[in-house]
Amino acid sequence: MAEITGAQKAALLMIALNVETASSVFRYLDPGEVEMISTEISKVKNIPSTTVDSILEEFYNMITAREYMLEGGIDFAQAVLEKSFGFQKAVEIIEKVKNLTTLKGFDVLKKADSTQLVNFLNKEHPQTIALILSHLNPEQTAAAIRELPDSLRIDVVHRIATLGKISPQTLQQIERVVDDMAGVSLGQSLSKIGGTKSLASILNKTSVSLSKEIMDQLSQRDPDVAMEVKRLMFLFDDIVNIQDKDIQKILREVDRKDLGLSLKIVDEKLKEKIFANMSERAADLLKEELQYMGMVKLKEVEEAQNKIIDVVKRLEEQGEIALNVRGGAEEIYV
């Protein structure tokens, strides 16, 4: 049983049910879940009947345990299960039910769009908002941060960056919020969530202008945390801190149209950095292009900057260049 994945177990369970019941179950699943389980169903062949029986028994035990938990709580459910299966087996079943319940609750949150999520969270304390957003994927959290009021945004991102071990008492606060949305309970064990790496991932999914605004505000509030976050992400303006020889490598990989658009809203210092690492003729042509460039959408400029950031990160991962995000002398290569 240990080598069988959750998706494979779900597939075998669907096969064990009749077609009508299985199709009814599918109606309650997301399209992605249906596709995943259907794929596993198509792969099933020569499965021993004992394996299917074990999965059916596991499913029955978990359904029964959940009913006990709803009736009298975790302690009651464990006490009843211990009489039937012994202590070790009872704990194993309870843990599986708790884990699935937690995932179910956050699945509900993940289905909410950013506007719905923020409208709900706006009523909560910034710490609670940070805790909940830290449990979601970076894309959804980034979208929610964009929707937060300016007065709340920096407080929330700072709390995300400084989250650490969360006590059961604090998790109870999350429980009340998530229960309202999903009707489920989070586990009571300590969890490591949030942190600077989490915030960096979130900010990398936001627009360039919003990332810069948030980082500027975070630097004023907590320079040390801001520095740590900045080490883990890369903003377009940070190109100014890259060594000239590496700038030249980047420019060889960048589309000329993207380069022109990307410089539309940057400061003169960064422009001069770019010009200085081009041939005189290429620099003159780029300056002329910028001079006569008409009004363009901010979205197009940010998309161009993001493409260049992708090039920078790719070259860094390949070991072709070194990023000097802080611009400190100790990081300069000679």
C-alpha positions in Angstrom: 0.0 0.0 0.0 2.9 2.4 0.7 3.9 2.7 -2.9 0.4 3.6 -4.1 -0.2 7.3 -4.5 -3.3 9.2 -3.5 -4.4 9.6 -7.1 -4.0 5.9 -7.7 -6.0 5.0 -4.7 -8.8 7.4 -5.9 -8.7 5.7 -9.3 -9.0 2.2 -7.8 -11.9 3.4 -5.6 -13.7 4.8 -8.6 -13.2 1.5 -10.4 -14.5 -0.4 -7.4 -17.7 1.7 -7.4 -20.4 1.3 -10.1 -20.3 3.7 -13.0 -23.3 5.7 -11.8 -21.8 6.3 -8.4 -18.4 7.1 -9.8 -19.8 9.7 -12.2 -21.7 11.3 -9.3 -18.5 11.6 -7.4 -16.8 13.2 -10.4 -19.4 16.0 -10.4 -18.0 17.2 -7.1 -14.4 17.4 -8.3 -12.4 20.0 -10.1 -11.7 19.4 -13.8 -8.0 19.0 -12.9 -8.8 16.4 -10.3 -11.1 14.5 -12.7 -8.3 14.5 -15.4 -5.7 13.3 -12.9 -7.9 10.4 -11.6 -9.1 9.5 -15.1 -5.4 9.3 -16.2 -4.7 6.9 -13.4 -7.8 4.8 -14.2 -6.5 4.4 -17.8 -3.2 3.0 -16.4 -4.8 0.4 -14.1 -4.3 -3.2 -15.0 -3.7 -6.5 -13.1 -4.4 -5.0 -9.7 -4.8 -7.8 -7.0 -8.3 -7.9 -5.4 -6.6 -7.7 -2.0 -5.2 -4.3 -2.9 -8.6 -3.0 -3.9 -10.1 -4.4 -0.7 -7.4 -2.7 1.4 -8.2 0.7 -0.3 -11.9 0.2 0.2 -11.2 -0.6 3.9 -9.0 2.5 4.2 -11.7 4.7 2.7 -14.4 3.3 4.9 -12.2 3.8 8.0 -11.5 7.4 7.1 -15.2 8.2 6.4 -16.1 6.6 9.8 -13.3 8.6 11.6 -14.5 11.8 10.1 -18.1 11.1 11.3 -16.7 10.5 14.8 -14.7 13.7 14.6 -17.8 15.7 13.6 -19.8 14.0 16.4 -17.5 14.5 19.3 -14.1 15.9 18.2 -10.7 14.4 17.6 -10.3 12.9 21.0 -13.6 11.2 20.9 -12.9 9.8 17.4 -9.5 8.5 18.5 -10.9 6.8 21.6 -13.5 5.0 19.5 -11.0 4.0 16.8 -8.5 2.7 19.4 -11.1 0.2 20.6 -11.4 -1.1 17.1 -7.9 -0.9 15.7 -5.5 -0.2 18.6 -3.6 3.0 19.3 -1.1 3.1 16.4 -3.7 2.4 13.7 -6.2 4.9 15.2 -3.5 7.7 15.2 -2.7 6.9 11.6 -6.3 7.2 10.5 -6.9 10.4 12.5 -3.8 12.0 11.0 -4.9 11.2 7.4 -8.3 12.6 8.1 -6.8 15.8 9.6 -4.5 16.3 6.7 -7.2 15.8 4.1 -9.5 18.1 6.0 -6.9 20.8 6.1 -6.2 20.5 2.4 -9.9 20.6 1.7 -10.3 23.9 3.6 -7.4 25.6 1.7 -8.7 24.2 -1.6 -11.9 26.2 -1.0 -9.7 29.3 -0.4 -7.8 28.6 -3.6 -11.0 28.6 -5.6 -11.8 32.2 -4.5 -10.7 35.0 -6.9 -8.6 37.8 -5.5 -11.5 40.2 -5.1 -13.6 37.7 -3.1 -10.6 36.8 -1.0 -9.7 40.4 -0.2 -13.2 41.4 0.5 -13.4 38.6 3.1 -9.9 39.2 4.6 -10.3 43.0 4.8 -12.3 42.4 8.0 -9.4 40.5 9.6 -6.3 41.5 11.5 -3.2 42.0 9.3 -1.5 39.0 11.1 -4.4 36.8 10.2 -4.4 38.0 6.6 -0.7 37.2 6.4 -1.1 33.7 7.9 -3.9 32.8 5.4 -2.1 34.3 2.4 1.0 32.3 3.3 -0.9 29.1 2.9 -1.9 29.9 -0.7 0.2 29.7 -3.9 2.4 32.7 -4.8 0.2 33.6 -7.9 -3.0 33.8 -5.9 -1.3 35.7 -3.0 0.3 38.2 -5.4 -3.2 38.8 -7.0 -4.6 39.4 -3.5 -1.8 41.7 -2.5 -2.6 43.8 -5.5 -6.2 44.2 -4.3 -5.3 45.1 -0.7 -5.7 48.8 0.3 -2.4 50.7 0.3 -2.6 51.3 4.0 -2.9 47.5 4.6 -0.6 46.1 2.0 2.8 46.9 3.5 1.8 45.7 6.9 0.6 42.4 5.5 3.8 41.8 3.3 6.0 42.6 6.3 4.2 40.1 8.5 4.5 37.5 5.7 8.2 38.0 5.6 8.6 37.7 9.4 6.3 34.7 10.0 7.9 31.7 11.6 6.7 28.9 13.9 3.0 29.3 14.5 1.6 28.2 17.9 -1.7 26.2 18.2 -3.3 29.3 19.8 -2.5 31.4 16.7 -3.7 28.7 14.4 -7.1 28.8 16.2 -7.4 32.3 14.8 -6.9 30.9 11.3 -9.4 28.2 12.1 -12.2 30.7 12.8 -11.6 32.4 9.5 -11.2 29.3 7.4 -14.2 27.6 9.1 -16.4 30.5 8.0 -15.4 29.9 4.4 -15.0 26.2 4.3 -16.5 24.6 7.4 -13.3 22.7 8.2 -10.6 22.8 10.9 -6.9 23.2 10.6 -4.5 20.9 12.4 -3.1 22.0 15.7 0.6 21.1 15.1 3.3 23.8 14.7 3.7 24.8 11.1 6.6 26.7 9.4 5.0 29.2 7.0 5.7 32.5 5.3 9.1 34.0 5.6 11.3 36.1 3.3 11.5 33.4 0.7 7.7 33.2 0.6 7.4 37.0 0.2 10.1 37.0 -2.5 8.1 34.4 -4.5 5.0 36.4 -4.1 6.6 39.7 -5.2 8.1 38.0 -8.2 4.6 37.3 -9.3 3.4 40.9 -9.0 3.9 43.8 -11.5 7.3 45.5 -11.5 5.9 48.8 -10.3 4.1 47.2 -7.4 7.1 45.1 -6.4 9.3 48.3 -6.4 6.7 50.2 -4.3 6.4 47.4 -1.8 10.1 47.0 -1.5 10.7 50.7 -1.0 8.1 50.8 1.8 9.5 47.6 3.4 13.0 49.0 3.4 11.7 52.0 5.4 9.9 49.8 7.9 12.5 46.9 8.3 15.8 47.3 6.3 17.1 43.9 7.4 14.0 42.0 6.3 13.9 44.0 3.0 17.5 43.2 2.3 16.9 39.5 2.8 13.8 39.6 0.6 15.8 41.4 -2.1 18.5 38.8 -2.0 15.9 36.2 -2.9 14.3 38.2 -5.8 15.4 40.5 -8.6 13.9 43.8 -9.7 14.6 45.4 -13.0 16.2 48.4 -11.3 18.7 46.1 -9.8 20.4 45.7 -13.2 22.3 48.9 -12.3 24.3 46.9 -9.7 25.4 44.2 -12.2 29.0 44.3 -13.4 29.7 45.8 -16.9 31.0 42.6 -18.4 27.8 40.8 -17.3 25.6 43.6 -18.6 27.1 43.1 -22.0 26.3 39.4 -21.8 22.7 40.2 -20.9 22.4 42.7 -23.8 23.5 40.1 -26.3 20.5 37.9 -25.2 17.9 40.7 -25.1 15.4 41.5 -27.8 16.0 45.1 -29.1 12.3 46.0 -28.9 12.0 44.8 -25.3 15.1 46.8 -24.4 13.6 50.0 -25.7 10.3 49.5 -24.0 11.9 48.4 -20.7 13.9 51.7 -20.4 10.8 53.9 -20.9 10.2 54.5 -17.2 13.6 53.9 -15.5 15.9 56.5 -14.0 18.8 58.1 -15.9 21.4 56.2 -13.9 20.2 52.8 -15.2 19.8 54.2 -18.8 23.4 55.4 -18.7 24.5 52.0 -17.4 22.9 50.3 -20.4 24.3 52.9 -22.9 27.8 52.6 -21.5 27.8 48.8 -22.3 26.7 49.2 -25.9 28.6 50.3 -29.0 28.4 54.0 -29.6 26.2 53.5 -32.7 23.8 51.1 -30.9 23.6 53.5 -28.0 22.8 56.4 -30.2 20.1 54.5 -32.0 18.5 53.4 -28.7 18.6 57.0 -27.4 16.9 58.2 -30.5 14.3 55.4 -30.2 13.5 56.5 -26.7 13.4 60.1 -27.6 10.7 59.6 -30.3 8.8 56.8 -28.5 5.2 57.8 -28.1 2.8 56.9 -25.3 2.9 53.2 -24.5 0.9 51.1 -22.0 2.5 50.5 -18.7 1.6 46.9 -19.0 3.7 46.6 -22.2 6.7 48.2 -20.4 6.4 45.9 -17.5 6.1 42.8 -19.7 9.3 43.9 -21.5 11.1 44.3 -18.2 9.9 40.9 -17.1 11.3 39.3 -20.2 14.7 40.9 -19.5 14.5 39.8 -15.9 13.9 36.2 -17.2 17.0 36.5 -19.3 19.0 37.8 -16.3 17.8 34.9 -14.0 18.5 32.3 -16.7 22.1 33.5 -17.2 22.6 33.6 -13.5 21.3 30.0 -13.1 23.6 28.9 -15.9 26.6 30.6 -14.1 27.2 33.0 -16.9 26.7 36.1 -14.8 26.7 37.1 -11.1 24.0 39.3 -9.6 25.2 42.1 -7.3 21.8 43.0 -5.8 23.1 45.0 -2.9 25.8 46.7 -4.8 28.3 46.3 -2.0 32.0 46.3 -2.6 32.4 42.8 -1.1 30.3 41.4 -3.9 32.2 43.0 -6.8 34.1 40.6 -9.0 37.5 41.7 -10.4 
